[in-house]
């Protein structure tokens, strides 16, 4: 079988470039090499940025109607090729096909939101603010922007960034994860088929060298990032130090509170899906269940039943409900953290460490794992595991649960399961977290709201997509104008201008 070479997309075409470094891409379900990724050098970086800068000078002047036309065509192409995108995602990430299709669907929501760009970019106008004076405002694109995206959503996160960046008149350079890069090239093909001019959307593959190149290049005006908190902080500080606008979304440790008055079957169903779906490799996964009072024993037992029933296997198999984790090192890390929790006194209610999928003995599988009586000092609580592990922490009151959540350095997402409107309202007002679910475990906002956390889960002022996305990719201008008549003899004044005139 011939090798699958995964190339860059620069100025409207695939290219391996001059870089000599390559990296193997694996199928996590089998442990086999599925492709050879070409890592970019400074030459590819310069070619992409130069092309993007030239394209920005014309794309930013293209009418909103023409931009909208391209976006509508792109939307239809993505929707028509969900199966192809899903297959590419599953082959390199490992998530089941239905989950991959769901990822594409959530990305499409942002494309559809961006199709309304004429409405989203409407400015403001104030008539006669002073005699003969009017003031109006409008927004213009930054120029060249880059997106550095994570492995866990190789299609959705790029679709959270690029459509709004392009709709607002910018050119966009995508640096996808090296672990599952192929979906990004399919998106590039669809952009070209939709009529997007060459240079407006480009894909550069690489590692830290490429990231640093984008963060420091003088012609890159903005950077959007999603990844772990340490890297998000690094990206933010480096980019800002080089004069760029940066939004950097970091890690998470999402807690779901289960109150004694909750519907326990509903809570258990959703906790299981939120903790074990996509093998827990979601920044919005629930990794901690905070069981309040009498809820603890009931919710642990019901989640145990559901965890043990989950079918783990190759994501391409129709009966699989959960696939592998992304790499062998991720597999070993999950196992290690579960072992450390057990040694520290946690009860391993469901143990997925020894799971072996028949016919896929070399795959990177870890089964659903449920830990009870977890302490906040344990590494399984403190660290973002990013695997199919749900830790149960027991508290006595809602106040204790809120205090626990607020003392955590992350503030991405959280949820509460309750039948009490008063408890829900208290919770949503008191927690220091950016996205909150009420009987909803994964509260990812729809595209016309914005996605983003608080504290160590976000560096920068702007959340991603939605209204904040429009603001991030644009800069505002305010214009004060007057058109005096030929016989207007009013002179200039040394006083500061006043609207009282």
N, C-alpha and C positions, 0 to 999 in steps of 0.2 A: 504494500500500500504506500502511495506517495505521501511525503510529509505535508502537513497542513501548515503553511507559513502565514502568520498573522502579521499584517503590515500596517504602516501608518496610512492616514488619509490626509494628504497635503495638496492644497490648491486644486481640489476636485478629482483627485485620482489616488489609487493605491500605490504605495512605494515602500520599498525596503530601506531606502535611504543609504547613506554612506556608513552608518554605524555598523560596527562589527560584532557588537555584543548581542547575544540572544538568551532567551530563558524558556524553559519548558513549561507548558501549560498542561494541567492534569485533569482527568475525569475523576472527581472525588469518589464516585460510586465504585470504580474499579481499581483506582490507583495507577492507571495507565496514562502515559503521555498522549495527549490528544492534539497538541500543536506546538509549533516553535514560534515564539513571540520575538519580534525584532525590536530591540530597545533603541531608542533614539539617542543621538549625539547632539552636540552643540550645532552641528550643521543642519540637522532636521529642525531643531528648535528655531534657528534663525530663518530657515525657509518658511516655516509655518507662520511665525510672527510677522515677517515681512509681507507675506501674502495676505494675512489678516488685516494688517495696517492699511495696505492698499485698498482692500475690499471695503474697509470701514469708511473710507472717504466717499464712496459712492453709495453703499448700502444705507448709510444713515440719512441720505437724501432721497431715498426711494419713498414714494408715497405710501401712506398707511394702507390704502386700498390694495396696492400691489403686495405689500408685506402680508396682509391678511389673506390674499389669494394663495400665496405660497404656503401659509400655515394651514389653510383648509385642505390643500392638496396633500400636505405632509400628514395631516391627521388621518385622511382616508387611506393613505399608504400604510401607515402603522396599523390601523384597524384591520386592514386586509391581510396583514402579514403577522398577526398575533402568533400563529402556530410556528412560523419560522423563528421569530424572536424567542418564543418560549423554549424551543428546542435548543437554541444556542445557549440560553441561560442555564437550562438544566444540564447540558453536557459539560459545562465548566464550573458551575456553582454547585449543582447537586440537588437543588430544591425540586420538589415534584412539579410536574408540568402544569397542574391546575394552579399552583401557587405562583409559578412563573407567569402564567397568563393573567393572574390577578395583579401582579406587579406592573405589567404592561398597561392594564386597564387603569390603574391609579396614575400612571404617567400620562395617559391620554386625557385625563381630567385637566391637567395643566395645559396641554396643547389646546384643548377646547377653550379654556379660560383665556389663553393668549390670542385666540382668534378674535376676541373682542377688543383688540388693542386700540382701535379708534376711540372707543368709549373710555378705556383705561387711561389714555394719555390726554384726555380733555383737560385743558387748563382752566384758570379762573379769570374773570374780567370784572373790574370795578369802574363804572362810568362816573365821570365828573367828581373825582375825589377832591379836586380843587377846581377853581374856575378854569375851564379849558383843558384840564388834565385828566387823563385816564391811566389806569394801571392794570396790567395783565401779566399772567405768568404761564409758563409752559416748561416742558421737560425735554432734555436732549440726551442722547446716548453717551455712555462713558467713552466708548471707542472699541478697544480690543479687550475682551474679558476671557478668563480661563476658568474651567471647571475641573476640579480634582475630585474624583468620585470613588466610593468604596466598592469592595467586592460583593457586598451582600445584596445590593440592588443594581445590577449592571445596566439595566434599561431604565428603571423608574427614576433614579436620582439624576442621570443625565437629562431625562425628560422633565424633571423639576426645574432644571436650570436653563438649558439651551433655548426652548421655545420662547420664554420671556425675554431672554437676552437678545435673541434675534428679532423678536417682534418689536422691541423698543429701539432697534436700529444698530445694535452692536454686532461685531463679529465674535465668534466663539471658538475657543480651542479646548477640546476635551482631552484630559489626561485620565483615562480609566484605570482601574485596578489591573495589575499585571496578572492576577489570578484568573479573571474571566473577561477577557477583552473583546471577544468576537461580536457581542451584541452592539458595541459601539460602531463597528464598521457597517453593520446592517443599517443602523440609523443614518450613517453618512450617505449610504446609497439612497435611502428614501428621501433625504433632504435634496440630493441632486435631482432625483426623479421629479420632485415637487417643483423644480425650477429655481432653487436657491442658487445664486451666483457662486462660482468657485471662490474659495477663500473665506466665505462667511462661516462655514462650519468645518472644523478640521479635527483630526484625531492624532494625538502624539502618544506613543507608548514609551514607558520608561519607569525608572525607579526614583530614588531620592535626587539623583543628578538632574533629572528632568523637572521634578517639582521645584528644586532650587532655581533652575533656569527660568521657569515661569514666574517665580516669586520675585526675582531680581531684575528681569529684563525691563529696560526702560520704556519699551513700547507696549507693555501690558498694563492696562489701566485698572483692572479689577480682578479679583480672584474669589471664587466660591468653592468651599471645601466641605466635605462630609467625611468623617472618620473618627478615630479615637481621640480622646481628650488631649493627651500629650502632643500628638501631631497637630491637632487643631490649634493649640496654643502656639506651637512653633510656626505654623503657617500664618496665623494672625500677626504675630509679632514681627516676623520676617517681612511679610508683605507690606504692613503698615510702615515699617522702617524704610522701605523703598518707595514710599509715596503712593501706595495702591489702596483702593477701597477693598476691604476684605470682609467676608462673612465666613466664619469657620464653625461648623456644627460638630460638636464633640460626642463623647460617649454618654452612657446612661446606666442607671441602676433603677429600673422602673418598679415601683411598689403598687400593689393592688390591695386595698383594705377590704376585708370581708367582715361585715357587721353581723351580729347574731340574728337580726331580722331579715337578712338577705334570703333570696330564693337560692338554696344551696345547690340545687341541680343546675340552675342557670349559672351560678358563680363557678362551679366546677367545670362545666362545659367550656366556658369562656377562658378560665384560667389555663386549662389544658391546651386549648388552641393557641392562646397568646404566649405560653411558655415554650411549647414544643413545636409549633408551626415553624417551618423553615429551619428546623433544628436549632431554634432559639437564636439564629443569626440575624436578628433585627434590632435596630437601635430603639424600637418601640416595643420590643418583647417584654412581657412581664417576667421578671426574674425573682421577685420577692412577693410572697403573699403574706400580708400582715393580718393575722387572724385575731379578731377581738373577742375576748371572753369565751362564751360557750360555742362560738363558731368554729373553734380550732379543730376539735376532734372530728366534727362532721365534715368539714371541708377537706381535711387530710384524707379521710377515708374515701370520699367521692372522687377526689383527684387521683388517688391511687388506682381506683377501678378504671378510670379513663386512661391513665398513663399506661397501664399494663395491656390495654386493648389496642393501642396504636400500632399500626402496621408500618414497620420501618423497612425500607428497601430502595432499590434503584428508582430514581425520580421519574424515569421513563415508563415504569410499570404502572398500569392503571389502578392496581390495588394498593399501591404505596401511599401512605399518608404523610410520611416524613422521610427525608433523604439523609445523606451523610453531612458531616461538617466539611469545611472547605479544604483543609490540609491535614496531613498526618501530625504536624506539630500542634494544630488546634485540637485534634483528637486527644493527644497526650496531655495537653494543658487542662482540658475539661476533666479528664480522669484524675489528674493530680489534685485539682481543687476539690473534687468530691472526696478523695481520700484524705485530704487535710481536714475537711469538715468532719468526717467520720472520726478521725483521731482526736479532734477537739471536742467531741461529745455530741455531735449532731446525729440524729437517727436517720439512716438511709432506708426510707420506706420503699422506694422503687429504685433499683440499681441498674443503670444502663451501661456500666463500664465494660462488661464482658460480652456485650452483644456481638454476635457474628451473623452476618447475612449470608445465607447459603448461596454459593455461586459468586459471591463478592467478598471473599475472605480478605482481599487486599484493599478493600474500600475503607474510607475514613468514617466509619459508623460509630456513633455513641447512642445508646437507647435513651428514651425519656427517663429522667432521674428526678426523684422527689425526696427532698431533705426536710426533716421536721426538727423543731427545737433548735433552730440555728441562732447563734449569738452574733451580735454586731461586731465582735472582735475577730470573727473567723474570716479567713481569706475568701471563702465562698460568698460571704456577704459583702466584704469591702471591695472586691474586684469585679469588674465587668466580665463575666464568664464567657459570654457570647457562645453559648451552647445550650443543649436541651435540658437545662437544670432549673427546677423551681425550688427555692428555699422558703420554708415557712418560718416566720418569726411570730411568736405569741406575745400579745399584749392584753391588758385588761380593759382599756378604754379607748374611745376615739381620740381623745386628747393625746394619749400616749402614742397612738399611731401617727398622728399629725406631727408630733415632736420628732418621732423617728425619721419620718420622711424629710422634714425640714433640716435635720442635722446631717443628712447625707449630702456630700459635695455635688452630686448630680441633680439636675432639675429638668429632665427632658419630658417624661410623661408619667402619669399616675392615674389610678382609678379607684373607685369605691363601689362596692356592691352592697346595696341597702334598699329597704322599703320605706325609709324615712326621708321625706323631703327636707326636714330640718337638719338631719345629719349630712345629707348631700350638700346643702347650701353652706353649712359650716365648713365642710371639707373643702369645697371649691374656693372659698374665700380665704382660708387660712393656709393652705399648702403653698410653698414657694416653688412651684413647678409650672412650666410653660403650657403644657397640654394636659387636660384633665378629662377623664371619662366618668360618667355616672351610669353605672351598670353597662359600661362599654370598656373593654379591657385594653384596646389598642386605639386610643383616640387621635388618629391621624386626621387632621382637619381636611375638609373638602377644599378644592383648588381655589375657591374664591375667598378663603381665609388663608392665613399664613402658618407655616410649620416652623416651630423653633422652641427650644427649651430655655431654661434659666441657668444661672450659676455656671458650673464647669461644663455644661452641655452646649454652651454657645459663647463664642468670642466674636464681638462685633455688635453693631447696633441693629442690624436687619435680620429678620427671619427669612426663610426661603419661600419661594413662590407666592401666589396671592398678591395683595396690595403691597406688602413689603418687598416682594420680588421686583415689582415695577419700580419702586423707589430705589432699590439697590442698584439696578442697572441704568439709572438715569440721574441727571443732575438738573436742578431747577434754575430757571431764569425768571427774574421779575423785571418788567419793562415799564417805565414811567414815560408817558409821551404827551406832547401837545402839538397842535398845528395852528400857530398864530396867523391871524389875518395880516395882509400886507400893511394895513394902516395901524397895526397894534404897536403903540409907542411905549408899552410898559417895559421898564428896564430891568436889568439884573439887580439883585439885592445882595448885600453883604450878610444879611441875616440867614439863619438856617431855614430852608424851605418849610412852609407850613401849609397844612390843608385848610387852614382857616381863611386863606386868601380867596 
